[in-house]
């Protein structure tokens, strides 16, 4: 039986586009225009997954998430929060949601998050992970610094499956500290649109040239939509540009194993 997805967004153009795309993957899609309507759909439709925008009339995505905790709603399914504002991520603890996606995102990125939450799409099996020589990776240390938990988790899972020792730093002011302590062979730093919250260049400048970092390979991870800005800001690091989690993993693979 097809998994049922509840899509909550007040933009009818986007909901129509997402509904059509998700239906083409074999999912059953139910649409709500705001959080209040979404609560009613949760009760009546019993979805397997919820995808919700944040800024909506009548009831925001944040208010919707709080309302889901009511006993009369019952057990809530996994939730993917989508927003065009990076700062919205701060309002949704990682233990309350499955993942956070920043608009605009590629269809592949959304599909990857959905498949991670409820399993492979009925009409599009998950692509297998790229093959690498695990002997080249086993025991080597990698630090991933960034704020997008879902994408970081994908990289971490892939590298750990190859025997690598992976550490994650989600805060800018702790990334350099962790790097100096762990002394990784590779440091992957995510470019974040709101650089006052997470500045890849500041982290790089704190570490580059230090004796402890001799021989360390740095790379900057950037979504395709931010690649131009990232290339201007970070000129001394190779850039791994991605449109979704699958090609991000492939880019990381090429960087580490080439």
VOBA-1610 file (N, C-alpha, C; in pm, whole numbers, padded with zeros to 5 digits, always signed):
BEGIN
Unk+00084-00120+00000Unk+00000+00000+00000Unk+00087+00124+00000Unk+00052+00223-00083Unk+00133+00343-00095Unk+00136+00422+00035Unk+00252+00476+00069Unk+00265+00561+00186Unk+00188+00692+00162Unk+00123+00739+00266Unk+00045+00863+00255Unk+00123+00979+00316Unk+00138+01086+00239Unk+00212+01204+00282Unk+00117+01322+00294Unk+00119+01388+00408Unk+00043+01511+00428Unk+00136+01629+00401Unk+00101+01710+00302Unk+00179+01825+00262Unk+00107+01953+00306Unk+00172+02032+00393Unk+00110+02152+00448Unk+00189+02275+00403Unk+00126+02358+00320Unk+00190+02480+00270Unk+00081+02572+00218Unk+00097+02702+00240Unk-00006+02796+00197Unk+00014+02847+00054Unk+00117+02797-00014Unk+00143+02837-00152Unk+00084+02732-00246Unk-00030+02761-00312Unk-00095+02660-00397Unk-00011+02618-00516Unk+00075+02708-00565Unk+00161+02672-00678Unk+00260+02564-00635Unk+00322+02584-00519Unk+00419+02486-00469Unk+00353+02354-00432Unk+00237+02360-00365Unk+00172+02236-00326Unk+00130+02154-00448Unk+00084+02223-00553Unk+00047+02153-00676Unk+00169+02085-00739Unk+00282+02157-00739Unk+00404+02102-00796Unk+00454+01983-00715Unk+00459+01999-00581Unk+00507+01891-00496Unk+00413+01771-00503Unk+00283+01798-00503Unk+00185+01689-00508Unk+00202+01606-00634Unk+00220+01674-00747Unk+00238+01605-00874Unk+00366+01522-00875Unk+00475+01581-00824Unk+00603+01510-00824Unk+00599+01389-00732Unk+00544+01405-00613Unk+00540+01295-00517Unk+00448+01183-00565Unk+00339+01222-00629Unk+00248+01121-00684Unk+00318+01040-00793Unk+00407+01105-00869Unk+00480+01034-00975Unk+00577+00932-00918Unk+00615+00949-00792Unk+00702+00852-00725Unk+00622+00738-00662Unk+00488+00749-00666Unk+00405+00643-00611Unk+00350+00669-00474Unk+00367+00791-00422Unk+00312+00825-00291Unk+00170+00877-00305Unk+00090+00856-00201Unk-00043+00916-00193Unk-00028+01049-00119Unk-00077+01158-00176Unk-00053+01291-00120Unk-00184+01357-00079Unk-00186+01410+00044Unk-00297+01488+00095Unk-00245+01628+00123Unk-00322+01731+00088Unk-00275+01870+00098Unk-00358+01948+00199Unk-00287+02033+00277Unk-00353+02127+00368Unk-00288+02264+00348Unk-00369+02371+00361Unk-00319+02505+00334Unk-00260+02578+00452Unk-00275+02523+00572Unk-00217+02583+00692Unk-00214+02479+00804Unk-00154+02515+00917Unk-00139+02421+01026Unk-00271+02375+01086Unk-00368+02465+01094Unk-00499+02430+01151Unk-00567+02323+01066Unk-00566+02346+00936Unk-00622+02246+00845Unk-00540+02118+00850Unk-00408+02134+00871Unk-00321+02018+00879Unk-00355+01927+00996Unk-00388+01985+01111Unk-00425+01905+01229Unk-00548+01820+01199Unk-00646+01880+01132Unk-00767+01805+01097Unk-00735+01691+01001Unk-00642+01716+00907Unk-00604+01611+00811Unk-00526+01499+00880Unk-00447+01535+00981Unk-00374+01432+01056Unk-00473+01337+01122Unk-00578+01393+01181Unk-00679+01312+01250Unk-00757+01225+01152Unk-00795+01282+01037Unk-00883+01210+00944Unk-00808+01119+00846Unk-00688+01159+00806Unk-00616+01086+00702Unk-00510+00989+00754Unk-00465+01010+00877Unk-00361+00924+00937Unk-00239+00908+00844Unk-00171+01017+00812Unk-00057+01009+00718Unk+00062+00935+00777Unk+00145+00882+00688Unk+00269+00816+00730Unk+00383+00916+00746Unk+00367+01034+00687Unk+00472+01137+00690Unk+00406+01273+00673Unk+00462+01374+00740Unk+00413+01511+00726Unk+00527+01599+00674Unk+00497+01679+00572Unk+00590+01780+00523Unk+00522+01915+00545Unk+00584+02002+00625Unk+00517+02127+00661Unk+00606+02248+00642Unk+00546+02352+00584Unk+00609+02483+00580Unk+00603+02544+00719Unk+00667+02659+00739Unk+00669+02723+00872Unk+00576+02844+00877Unk+00600+02942+00791Unk+00523+03067+00795Unk+00395+03053+00715Unk+00281+03035+00785Unk+00151+03017+00722Unk+00045+03091+00802Unk-00066+03128+00739Unk-00175+03195+00812Unk-00249+03099+00904Unk-00322+03154+01000Unk-00406+03081+01096Unk-00326+02998+01195Unk-00237+02912+01145Unk-00152+02834+01234Unk-00021+02806+01164Unk+00090+02852+01223Unk+00222+02833+01163Unk+00268+02688+01178Unk+00378+02657+01110Unk+00435+02524+01124Unk+00480+02494+01265Unk+00531+02597+01333Unk+00573+02578+01473Unk+00452+02549+01562Unk+00345+02626+01545Unk+00223+02603+01623Unk+00163+02466+01590Unk+00173+02429+01464Unk+00124+02297+01422Unk+00199+02186+01495Unk+00330+02200+01504Unk+00411+02097+01571Unk+00373+02086+01718Unk+00346+02200+01783Unk+00304+02196+01923Unk+00166+02131+01937Unk+00076+02161+01843Unk-00059+02104+01848Unk-00057+01953+01827Unk+00042+01905+01754Unk+00053+01760+01730Unk+00077+01682+01859Unk+00126+01751+01961Unk+00157+01684+02088Unk+00033+01657+02172Unk-00082+01710+02128Unk-00206+01691+02203Unk-00247+01544+02202Unk-00293+01491+02315Unk-00334+01349+02322Unk-00443+01314+02222Unk-00531+01411+02190Unk-00642+01380+02099Unk-00595+01360+01955Unk-00473+01406+01924Unk-00419+01387+01789Unk-00362+01246+01773Unk-00307+01192+01882Unk-00247+01058+01876Unk-00100+01064+01840Unk-00043+00950+01806Unk+00099+00943+01773Unk+00126+01009+01638Unk+00218+01105+01640Unk+00250+01179+01517Unk+00351+01101+01433Unk+00337+01106+01301Unk+00436+01041+01213Unk+00560+01128+01202Unk+00663+01083+01130Unk+00782+01167+01108Unk+00744+01298+01039Unk+00819+01404+01069Unk+00788+01536+01016Unk+00912+01595+00948Unk+00893+01643+00826Unk+00997+01717+00754Unk+00952+01863+00747Unk+01033+01953+00801Unk+01002+02095+00798Unk+01072+02158+00678Unk+00998+02241+00601Unk+01056+02310+00486Unk+01037+02460+00507Unk+01137+02539+00470Unk+01127+02684+00485Unk+01228+02753+00396Unk+01194+02874+00354Unk+01286+02955+00276Unk+01379+03038+00363Unk+01362+03030+00495Unk+01445+03107+00588Unk+01533+03012+00670Unk+01664+03016+00653Unk+01752+02926+00728Unk+01736+02936+00880Unk+01703+03056+00929Unk+01692+03076+01073Unk+01577+02997+01134Unk+01480+02955+01053Unk+01367+02878+01104Unk+01410+02745+01164Unk+01524+02695+01119Unk+01575+02568+01171Unk+01594+02572+01322Unk+01626+02690+01374Unk+01652+02703+01518Unk+01530+02678+01604Unk+01410+02687+01545Unk+01287+02670+01621Unk+01241+02524+01629Unk+01312+02436+01560Unk+01269+02296+01553Unk+01383+02204+01598Unk+01382+02159+01723Unk+01486+02069+01772Unk+01492+01941+01690Unk+01612+01890+01673Unk+01631+01772+01588Unk+01557+01650+01641Unk+01531+01645+01771Unk+01462+01528+01826Unk+01310+01536+01805Unk+01259+01652+01758Unk+01117+01666+01734Unk+01079+01650+01586Unk+01176+01664+01497Unk+01147+01651+01355Unk+01246+01553+01291Unk+01207+01501+01175Unk+01298+01411+01105Unk+01410+01489+01036Unk+01374+01598+00968Unk+01474+01676+00897Unk+01419+01815+00862Unk+01511+01903+00826Unk+01478+02040+00786Unk+01537+02063+00647Unk+01455+02108+00552Unk+01501+02136+00417Unk+01482+02283+00387Unk+01584+02344+00331Unk+01581+02486+00299Unk+01531+02506+00156Unk+01424+02584+00140Unk+01374+02617+00007Unk+01466+02719-00060Unk+01479+02715-00192Unk+01427+02610-00281Unk+01519+02489-00279Unk+01463+02372-00286Unk+01544+02250-00288Unk+01510+02170-00413Unk+01602+02082-00450Unk+01581+01998-00567Unk+01488+01882-00532Unk+01421+01830-00634Unk+01330+01718-00613Unk+01402+01598-00552Unk+01526+01576-00595Unk+01603+01464-00543Unk+01632+01477-00395Unk+01652+01601-00350Unk+01681+01625-00208Unk+01557+01594-00124Unk+01440+01636-00173Unk+01315+01606-00101Unk+01289+01457-00100Unk+01308+01393-00214Unk+01284+01248-00222Unk+01376+01172-00128Unk+01501+01214-00119Unk+01596+01147-00031Unk+01551+01157+00114Unk+01501+01274+00155Unk+01453+01292+00292Unk+01330+01205+00319Unk+01240+01199+00220Unk+01120+01117+00235Unk+01155+00969+00246Unk+01244+00923+00158Unk+01284+00782+00160Unk+01354+00747+00290Unk+01431+00840+00343Unk+01499+00816+00470Unk+01399+00803+00584Unk+01285+00873+00572Unk+01185+00873+00678Unk+01090+00754+00670Unk+01046+00718+00549Unk+00941+00616+00537Unk+00976+00502+00443Unk+01097+00501+00389Unk+01136+00392+00301Unk+01136+00432+00154Unk+01189+00345+00069Unk+01204+00376-00074Unk+01072+00411-00143Unk+01081+00502-00238Unk+00963+00537-00318Unk+00918+00417-00400Unk+00787+00390-00405Unk+00738+00272-00479Unk+00780+00269-00625Unk+00790+00385-00689Unk+00819+00389-00832Unk+00960+00435-00864Unk+01044+00450-00762Unk+01182+00489-00787Unk+01272+00435-00676Unk+01325+00315-00695Unk+01410+00255-00592Unk+01529+00344-00561Unk+01574+00335-00437Unk+01691+00413-00395Unk+01816+00368-00471Unk+01893+00466-00510Unk+02020+00434-00577Unk+02117+00375-00477Unk+02195+00279-00522Unk+02295+00219-00433Unk+02408+00317-00410Unk+02474+00302-00296Unk+02586+00390-00265Unk+02705+00358-00355Unk+02783+00461-00386Unk+02897+00438-00472Unk+02997+00342-00411Unk+03060+00263-00495Unk+03158+00166-00449Unk+03295+00232-00434Unk+03358+00209-00322Unk+03492+00260-00299Unk+03576+00150-00235Unk+03704+00169-00238Unk+03795+00075-00174Unk+03803+00109-00027Unk+03736+00029+00056Unk+03730+00058+00199Unk+03867+00055+00265Unk+03963-00015+00205Unk+04097-00022+00265Unk+04164+00114+00269Unk+04126+00203+00175Unk+04183+00337+00172Unk+04122+00428+00278Unk+04009+00385+00335Unk+03935+00472+00426Unk+03942+00429+00571Unk+03952+00299+00595Unk+03939+00246+00731Unk+04032+00316+00830Unk+03973+00365+00938Unk+04050+00425+01046Unk+04082+00572+01030Unk+04060+00628+00912Unk+04088+00770+00894Unk+03977+00854+00956Unk+04016+00973+01003Unk+03922+01060+01074Unk+03869+01171+00982Unk+03741+01199+00997Unk+03677+01306+00921Unk+03596+01393+01017Unk+03610+01524+01004Unk+03525+01617+01078Unk+03428+01681+00980Unk+03300+01675+01010Unk+03199+01743+00930Unk+03142+01855+01015Unk+03156+01978+00969Unk+03106+02094+01041Unk+02993+02157+00961Unk+02875+02170+01021Unk+02762+02227+00949Unk+02636+02222+01031Unk+02528+02281+00976Unk+02403+02294+01050Unk+02289+02212+00993Unk+02305+02155+00874Unk+02196+02082+00811Unk+02206+01934+00846Unk+02134+01895+00950Unk+02149+01762+01009Unk+02125+01649+00911Unk+02025+01665+00824Unk+01991+01555+00733Unk+02106+01523+00638Unk+02158+01626+00570Unk+02267+01604+00475Unk+02393+01556+00545Unk+02422+01615+00661Unk+02540+01572+00737Unk+02526+01425+00777Unk+02405+01387+00816Unk+02381+01248+00854Unk+02405+01151+00740Unk+02369+01193+00618Unk+02390+01108+00501Unk+02540+01086+00476Unk+02617+01195+00485Unk+02761+01183+00466Unk+02823+01095+00575Unk+02783+01122+00698Unk+02836+01047+00812Unk+02810+00897+00797Unk+02687+00862+00760Unk+02652+00720+00745Unk+02736+00654+00636Unk+02754+00725+00524Unk+02832+00669+00414Unk+02977+00647+00455Unk+03038+00749+00515Unk+03179+00739+00551Unk+03201+00634+00660Unk+03111+00626+00756Unk+03124+00525+00861Unk+03107+00385+00805Unk+03027+00370+00701Unk+03011+00239+00639Unk+03140+00193+00571Unk+03230+00287+00544Unk+03359+00256+00484Unk+03470+00247+00589Unk+03432+00249+00715Unk+03530+00231+00822Unk+03595+00359+00871Unk+03546+00475+00827Unk+03605+00601+00870Unk+03548+00643+01005Unk+03625+00721+01080Unk+03584+00771+01211Unk+03536+00914+01192Unk+03407+00937+01212Unk+03346+01065+01178Unk+03300+01139+01303Unk+03337+01267+01311Unk+03291+01355+01418Unk+03214+01469+01354Unk+03106+01514+01420Unk+03023+01623+01368Unk+03026+01740+01465Unk+03039+01861+01410Unk+03031+01984+01489Unk+02921+02071+01429Unk+02816+02098+01506Unk+02702+02175+01455Unk+02712+02324+01488Unk+02813+02363+01566Unk+02827+02503+01604Unk+02960+02558+01556Unk+02955+02679+01502Unk+03075+02741+01447Unk+03186+02754+01551Unk+03150+02798+01672Unk+03253+02825+01772Unk+03314+02698+01831Unk+03257+02582+01799Unk+03314+02457+01850Unk+03388+02378+01743Unk+03368+02415+01617Unk+03425+02337+01507Unk+03578+02334+01514Unk+03640+02451+01532Unk+03787+02456+01538Unk+03838+02381+01660Unk+03769+02395+01771Unk+03809+02325+01893Unk+03808+02174+01874Unk+03702+02124+01812Unk+03690+01980+01787Unk+03799+01934+01689Unk+03826+02015+01587Unk+03928+01979+01489Unk+04066+01966+01553Unk+04101+02060+01638Unk+04232+02056+01703Unk+04243+01939+01800Unk+04132+01899+01856Unk+04132+01786+01949Unk+04138+01653+01875Unk+04057+01638+01769Unk+04046+01510+01699Unk+04156+01489+01595Unk+04213+01599+01541Unk+04318+01592+01438Unk+04277+01501+01322Unk+04169+01538+01252Unk+04121+01455+01140Unk+04209+01471+01016Unk+04201+01373+00928Unk+04269+01383+00799Unk+04190+01469+00700Unk+04056+01474+00721Unk+03969+01550+00631Unk+03874+01637+00713Unk+03851+01760+00667Unk+03753+01848+00730Unk+03658+01899+00622Unk+03530+01869+00638Unk+03426+01911+00546Unk+03342+02017+00616Unk+03333+02137+00558Unk+03261+02247+00623Unk+03147+02292+00533Unk+03027+02297+00587Unk+02911+02335+00509Unk+02901+02488+00497Unk+02875+02533+00374Unk+02847+02676+00353Unk+02703+02703+00393Unk+02686+02796+00487Unk+02552+02829+00536Unk+02518+02970+00491Unk+02396+02985+00440Unk+02354+03113+00381Unk+02363+03228+00480Unk+02321+03204+00603Unk+02330+03307+00707Unk+02465+03294+00776Unk+02564+03365+00724Unk+02700+03348+00770Unk+02724+03404+00911Unk+02632+03486+00960Unk+02645+03532+01099Unk+02617+03419+01197Unk+02551+03313+01150Unk+02523+03197+01235Unk+02628+03088+01218Unk+02680+03074+01096Unk+02778+02968+01070Unk+02865+03013+00954Unk+02988+03052+00983Unk+03077+03111+00883Unk+03189+03014+00849Unk+03183+02955+00730Unk+03282+02857+00689Unk+03422+02919+00682Unk+03431+03044+00640Unk+03561+03109+00625Unk+03628+03131+00760Unk+03551+03167+00861Unk+03608+03186+00995Unk+03665+03056+01049Unk+03594+02948+01027Unk+03642+02817+01074Unk+03772+02781+01002Unk+03773+02800+00871Unk+03892+02766+00793Unk+04012+02850+00836Unk+03991+02979+00857Unk+04101+03067+00894Unk+04156+03038+01033Unk+04070+02988+01122Unk+04115+02951+01256Unk+04207+02829+01252Unk+04187+02743+01152Unk+04259+02616+01147Unk+04375+02615+01047Unk+04357+02678+00935Unk+04457+02671+00829Unk+04590+02729+00876Unk+04696+02655+00856Unk+04829+02701+00893Unk+04875+02657+01031Unk+04783+02607+01113Unk+04824+02559+01245Unk+04903+02428+01230Unk+05007+02409+01312Unk+05089+02288+01302Unk+05007+02159+01312Unk+04903+02162+01397Unk+04819+02042+01415Unk+04742+02006+01289Unk+04726+02104+01201Unk+04645+02083+01080Unk+04729+02052+00956Unk+04858+02029+00975Unk+04945+01999+00863Unk+04901+01869+00796Unk+04881+01875+00665Unk+04839+01757+00589Unk+04690+01735+00585Unk+04612+01820+00653Unk+04467+01804+00654Unk+04407+01856+00523Unk+04314+01783+00467Unk+04245+01825+00344Unk+04111+01888+00381Unk+04091+02014+00338Unk+03968+02087+00365Unk+03880+02087+00239Unk+03748+02090+00259Unk+03655+02110+00149Unk+03531+02180+00201Unk+03471+02261+00115Unk+03348+02332+00149Unk+03231+02266+00078Unk+03124+02240+00149Unk+03005+02179+00094Unk+02902+02288+00066Unk+02852+02295-00056Unk+02755+02399-00089Unk+02645+02345-00178Unk+02522+02386-00150Unk+02412+02353-00240Unk+02431+02428-00370Unk+02369+02380-00476Unk+02383+02444-00606Unk+02332+02588-00603Unk+02226+02612-00525Unk+02168+02747-00521Unk+02261+02848-00454Unk+02353+02800-00369Unk+02444+02890-00299Unk+02587+02884-00353Unk+02607+02811-00460Unk+02744+02784-00507Unk+02818+02910-00551Unk+02748+03003-00614Unk+02814+03125-00659Unk+02862+03207-00540Unk+02775+03224-00443Unk+02813+03298-00323Unk+02924+03227-00247Unk+02916+03095-00241Unk+03018+03017-00171Unk+03153+03029-00241Unk+03154+03026-00372Unk+03281+03036-00447Unk+03348+03171-00427Unk+03267+03275-00406Unk+03323+03408-00381Unk+03377+03420-00239Unk+03310+03354-00145Unk+03350+03365-00004Unk+03468+03276+00031Unk+03471+03158-00028Unk+03572+03059+00008Unk+03657+03028-00115Unk+03769+03096-00126Unk+03852+03082-00246Unk+03970+02988-00227Unk+04000+02952-00103Unk+04117+02870-00076Unk+04081+02724-00048Unk+03954+02689-00064Unk+03910+02552-00039Unk+03839+02497-00162Unk+03858+02370-00193Unk+03779+02310-00301Unk+03631+02308-00263Unk+03545+02326-00361Unk+03401+02335-00338Unk+03333+02208-00388Unk+03255+02145-00301Unk+03175+02029-00340Unk+03031+02077-00352Unk+02986+02092-00475Unk+02852+02146-00503Unk+02754+02031-00521Unk+02637+02045-00464Unk+02539+01936-00471Unk+02398+01991-00488Unk+02312+01909-00546Unk+02170+01942-00558Unk+02085+01857-00465Unk+02142+01754-00410Unk+02071+01666-00318Unk+02171+01578-00245Unk+02119+01494-00156Unk+02207+01413-00072Unk+02287+01310-00152Unk+02229+01259-00261Unk+02298+01153-00336Unk+02422+01205-00407Unk+02407+01321-00475Unk+02527+01372-00542Unk+02623+01437-00444Unk+02575+01474-00324Unk+02666+01521-00220Unk+02756+01407-00174Unk+02698+01291-00150Unk+02776+01175-00110Unk+02877+01140-00219Unk+02833+01148-00344Unk+02924+01118-00455Unk+03038+01219-00460Unk+03009+01347-00437Unk+03114+01450-00435Unk+03214+01429-00324Unk+03163+01391-00207Unk+03252+01363-00093Unk+03339+01242-00123Unk+03277+01140-00184Unk+03353+01020-00221Unk+03469+01057-00315Unk+03438+01137-00417Unk+03542+01175-00513Unk+03652+01255-00446Unk+03615+01341-00352Unk+03715+01425-00284Unk+03806+01341-00195Unk+03749+01247-00121Unk+03828+01172-00024Unk+03905+01057-00090Unk+03845+00993-00189Unk+03906+00872-00244Unk+03977+00892-00378Unk+03977+01015-00429Unk+04043+01037-00558Unk+04195+01041-00541
//
